[in-house]
Amino acid sequence: MSWWSGAFGLVLLLFRVVAKHSQTFAATLHRCYQQLADRRASQSEPQPELTETPAMPPAQSVDYTQAPPRLVLDEFITKALTSTPPELHPFFEAFGTLYTRKLWHQLTLKLYEFFDDPRSQPFRVDVFHYFVRDFESKLNQQRLVEMATKVSKEIDNPQTQLSFLTSLLSRIDTEKSKEAHVLLLANIAHAKLLYGDLVGTKTDMDAAWKILDQLDGVDNAVNAAYYRVAADYYKAKAEYAPYYKHSLLYLACVDVASDLTRDECLLRAHDLSISAFLGDTIYNFGELLMHPILDALDNTQYDWIKKLLFTFNEGNIGKFEALAPLFPQEPILEQNYPFLRQKICLMALIESVFKRNANDRTLSFQSIAEETRLPLDEVEHLIMKALSLKLIRGSMDQVDQKAHITWVQPRVLSRGQIGELATRLGAWMEKLGDVEKRIAPEVSVSA
């Protein structure tokens, strides 16, 4: 205490001597005086004992290509209990018990529960890197990849996130855990896509598909991961037909009601609709029209797009022209109006042929012009376009201006179209009955 008294007196003496020469210097010494006074006061009062909590390195600064320090379970649990909210403490206590007893399956389930808890968000990366990595080889590799993917979303820096996932790729046994390998490749491809690396995305997609194509009985989660990144890749490339195909395959692998949020459903339904309109090889919307994802468009700003889909599927040019004034709400549709006009004419031609009986599929150019609302001199080009796209098969007589159609591209039928088909089938059965009545006497006589 005597040392502090002497120091205090010295500072006071200096302050009095030089204060009149320099206000700036005086202010500086005054701050020193205040600091010394505060320290002196702190010496005289007992202070609560502080518990040192060794902090783990920030997630963004960790080099995930390097192994973490060897796990000392008691130290890890102690640090976790002192640096996390009390609500999470039961998780860490359970981690310690299950790890000690080597109950890896139960530990996996508890980790899933922890990572799903919103309160765990700030601690997920540290728990995975400093705890899970110690025993990751003992876990189901697909479940390990699923956990790692969820954890990686907490890393803001795209390059660090990519480093986190690629470091795991080198530790997965690709021969024994092919599904896990595909799942991780798909998630790495998706991370690269978000980072803007389209070339790297395509490379990983191709590598994943090469393995996936040879597997049987693949888990839906693995298929969903591949088709999701493939769809998003083709969306980024503005390739409508491949996006449409892979997006529908993705939806076939997930439960729309539980796996997708309302906003995700709306975005997916919107993008699928746009790709259906603009895909140059998509002329049958039946599969999309029957999918519950379209319900997301109801009572939204895009509900007219759903009506437009049904209009195209029916080949109804009148309804198409009635909805055309709404196209400015979707600039990409307005920009491609000539293509959409040609497409609705092709759909009208297909629908016209489909409605006819097999023995009544010779159409005059004039009747086609009336049904498609095209000038007569453009009908020939329309038929040639339909033949080249393999929407129909048949022949065309340019002299007589007639088209004989022998085949129409198979379609997924709507309920209305199925009803029409049932009516035609009923008429065919009636004709068959009449034929049977006519030939029955002749058959009985000959017998």
Salt bridges, closest charged atoms under 4 A:
GLU113 OE1 - LYS110 NZ 3.35
ASP116 OD1 - LYS150 NZ 3.44
ASP117 OD2 - ARG119 NH2 2.84
GLU136 OE2 - ARG171 NE 2.40
GLU146 OE2 - ARG143 NH1 3.12
GLU154 OE2 - ARG124 NH1 2.71
ASP204 OD2 - LYS192 NZ 2.88
ASP206 OD1 - LYS202 NZ 2.83
ASP232 OD2 - HIS190 NE2 3.07
ASP271 OD2 - LYS235 NZ 2.64
ASP271 OD1 - HIS270 ND1 3.10
ASP295 OD1 - LYS306 NZ 3.53
ASP298 OD1 - LYS306 NZ 3.10
GLU314 OE1 - LYS319 NZ 3.45
GLU321 OE2 - ARG341 NH1 2.76
GLU321 OE1 - ARG373 NH1 2.92
GLU330 OE2 - HIS270 NE2 2.79
GLU351 OE1 - ARG411 NH1 2.75
ASP360 OD2 - ARG356 NH1 3.72
GLU371 OE2 - ARG356 NH2 3.92
